[in-house]
Amino acid sequence: MSIHAAYFDGKTSRRYRVVLTVEGDVASISGEASRRCPLSQLRVSEASRHGTRLVTFPDGAYLEIEDREGFARMLAATGHTDGLVSRLQQSWRATLLAALAMAAIIALLWRFALPVAADLVATMLPSSVESRLGDATMQALDARLLDASRLPEEQQQHIRTRFSTLAASTADTPHFELLFRKSRIGPNALALPAGRIVLTDELVLLLADDEDALMAVLAHELGHLHHRHMVHRLVHGAAVGAAGMALFGDASGLVAALPPLMLDLHYSRNAEREADLYAAHWLKAGGLSAASLAAALERLNGAKDDKPAYLSTHPATAERIARLCKLR
Amino acid sequence: MSAILPATDTPFPDGQLVMVEPVSFTGTGAEYFRIWITNTFLSIITLGIYSAWAKVRRTRYFYGNTRLAGASFDYHGEPKAILKGRALALLLLVAYQLFSEMPGLLAGALALLLIAALPWLIWRSLQFKLYNTSYRSIRFGFGGSVSGAYVAYLLWPAIASLTAFLLAPMAHQRIKRFQHSESRYGASRFCFDARVGRFYMLYLKAFLVFMAGVIVLGLLLFGLQVALGKRGMALEAYGGTLVFMAVLYAWVMLMYPVFNAMLQNLVWNHTAIGPHRFESRVAPGRVAFITLTNLLAIVCTLGLYMPFAKMRLMKYQLESVALLVDGSLDDFVADAQARAGATGEGVADLLDFDLSL
């Protein structure tokens, strides 16, 4: 059995037209160049649908073969089989199975392994790092979104005292520090790494006639601190970001950033639910009702309109209120 | 496949005949899809270790399907060498993450150290990549010195940033000159003759295209606002600005492939090996179109189109290049001494440099 091939000798770029013949355990070429070599010393490149195949000699010289069918018959006659990965790559069925298995593995890792890993990192993270994280966030917020509070000192003190009294009545209240700021982004409250809770003047004014609702919002922020959501979210974001880059970085940074963004929003919505739940229990322990949080959410919701749920950092207000009502 | 054309261009002043040998690329999206899925799967279940083997498989697929003048390219990278490089890169990244949490001075020192190491890494990566590429059984190579790499990748970028980037095109020319004129094919050197002025023209052209796009998009959006305003549907100022920013962002994203296309043409039209010149005719508009439709298709298929997109762009870019063969391609000889270490490649790969070779 023999087929046409091009021979390159590894010394010059000359293309020799040759005929490749296999007899027993020995391959030989003849034509513009001639050479013999035992089959066991030759290396055959992987098959591809449209590419040529290379047969490489021990010294780096090689044959390039365009006649794919003829070469396949020759390989079959010599008993050569492609490697496992090469065969998997050529099969649509194997590809489909690999794709499904991959999707399942990624989903399982994300669902079960990532929360454990994030917990581990959060526990191992030195508190100095967390507090520096908090400082940096606070500085950035002060520079861009927040100004000094305009609330009278006695009003601030009153809110502080009430909240501290409530906190003292509950066993596992995390360490916190309450700060007042005027906001450029409307009524809001924020929990930062290492225990800062920022309360905006706008929110205090919005809930001026319902102090229980204000306490409920603060309790919700305590929930974020209790679960250390900020640190978890950083770990979660870094992990899904790296995974997105590894899978889709080839296409473009923008495309690679989309799935991590969606997952981050999903994480954020879950964190809000957890914080709501914590707040409900905390309020109950302090002698207040989860309904106060529902009332606060209702008031806050009046101040802005809803985006589609999957594009939002928070779950829909109606859903949150319904949940809180069930807890009562 | 080859056509005989009488030489009319200046590169061939004595009026000989040259053969135009276009590059052809036979890789397909469907086949690369299978390779991508299988290899990503194996990389995941081996905790990333297989990724070095996957890289070799993918690269051999790309090279083996790239044909020029009746022969294809081959890749000889050793997976173990690449794995070592990647392990080193991972170590560097982890070290950087850990130490960047340290007090300011230490983190700064580490960042400086990394910056100082980059030219060396790029240099090793160029050596590795070229040495492990062969065509017609002759290996490519990189002869640039490490000091040359520091001048090109550290000194020139530093000068460019100190002159408010007025010298950026010049720095870019120096980098490309270093890459191309120090590249070897066997014992023969590549030669690069694009002057600095050409790079300034390139940047100017790209800037004009960019500004023209901004003006056209601005006028279009303004017109749309006015038209909608007549029906009482105009976006409020905030929403209008947001839409403009989004469109502008998309335009900036598109400028990247457009600029790269113009750069590819400039660089390859001024590169020669022996008496043979290269010719690159990428149409920037076409590349922009391919990039845009690729992105849309990737998003619509939840990422599954990605391998197809990659092959589509690669095919267009490669097949826009031709070698103008003056005489015979049979006479290149191998360089007996060439050897290259491997650490750079994996590192550069993980840190995601575009060496655009």
Contacts between the chains, C-beta under 8 A, distances in Angstrom:
chain1	res1	chain2	res2	distance
A	6	B	70	7.0
A	6	B	71	6.8
A	8	B	71	7.2
A	8	B	136	5.0
A	8	B	137	3.4
A	8	B	138	7.9
A	9	B	137	6.5
A	10	B	137	4.5
A	10	B	138	7.6
A	10	B	334	6.4
A	11	B	137	7.9
A	11	B	333	6.5
A	11	B	334	5.5
A	12	B	138	7.3
A	12	B	330	6.7
A	12	B	331	6.8
A	12	B	332	6.5
A	12	B	333	5.2
A	12	B	334	7.2
A	13	B	135	7.4
A	13	B	136	4.1
A	13	B	137	7.3
A	13	B	138	5.1
A	13	B	186	6.9
A	13	B	329	5.9
A	13	B	330	5.8
A	13	B	331	6.9
A	13	B	332	3.9
A	13	B	333	7.7
A	14	B	136	7.6
A	14	B	330	4.0
A	14	B	331	7.5
A	15	B	70	6.4
A	15	B	71	6.3
A	15	B	136	6.5
A	15	B	329	7.9
A	15	B	330	6.6
A	45	B	60	7.1
A	45	B	64	6.6
A	45	B	74	7.8
A	46	B	57	7.4
A	46	B	60	7.0
A	46	B	61	7.8
A	48	B	27	7.9
A	48	B	31	6.3
A	48	B	61	6.2
A	48	B	64	6.4
A	48	B	65	6.6
A	49	B	28	6.5
A	49	B	31	5.2
A	50	B	26	3.8
A	50	B	27	7.4
A	50	B	28	6.5
A	50	B	31	7.7
A	50	B	65	6.5
A	51	B	26	5.8
A	51	B	27	7.5
A	51	B	61	7.4
A	51	B	64	4.4
A	51	B	65	4.4
A	51	B	72	6.7
A	52	B	64	6.9
A	52	B	67	7.6
A	52	B	72	5.5
A	54	B	64	7.3
A	54	B	72	7.9
A	54	B	74	6.3
A	60	B	137	6.6
A	61	B	137	5.9
A	62	B	74	7.6
A	62	B	137	5.8
A	64	B	71	6.2
A	64	B	72	6.6
A	85	B	38	6.6
A	85	B	39	7.7
A	85	B	42	7.0
A	85	B	53	8.0
A	85	B	57	7.1
A	88	B	38	4.9
A	89	B	31	7.9
A	89	B	34	5.1
A	89	B	35	5.0
A	89	B	38	4.9
A	89	B	39	7.7
A	89	B	57	7.8
A	90	B	34	6.9
A	91	B	34	7.5
A	92	B	34	6.9
A	94	B	34	8.0
A	94	B	38	6.8
A	95	B	33	7.1
A	95	B	34	4.4
A	95	B	37	4.9
A	95	B	38	6.2
A	98	B	37	5.2
A	98	B	38	5.4
A	98	B	41	3.9
A	99	B	37	5.0
A	99	B	41	7.4
A	101	B	41	6.3
A	102	B	37	7.2
A	102	B	40	6.5
A	102	B	41	4.7
A	102	B	44	6.1
A	105	B	44	6.0
A	105	B	45	7.2
A	106	B	44	7.5
A	129	B	101	5.4
A	132	B	101	7.5
A	247	B	40	6.9
A	247	B	303	7.1
A	248	B	298	7.7
A	248	B	303	5.6
A	248	B	306	6.3
A	249	B	352	7.1
A	250	B	306	6.4
A	250	B	310	6.1
A	251	B	294	7.3
A	251	B	295	7.5
A	251	B	298	5.4
A	251	B	303	7.6
A	251	B	306	4.7
A	251	B	309	6.1
A	251	B	310	7.1
A	252	B	253	7.7
A	252	B	295	6.4
A	254	B	253	6.4
A	254	B	295	7.4
A	255	B	295	6.3
A	255	B	298	5.4
A	255	B	299	6.6
A	255	B	303	7.4
A	255	B	306	7.8
A	258	B	299	7.1
A	259	B	303	7.5
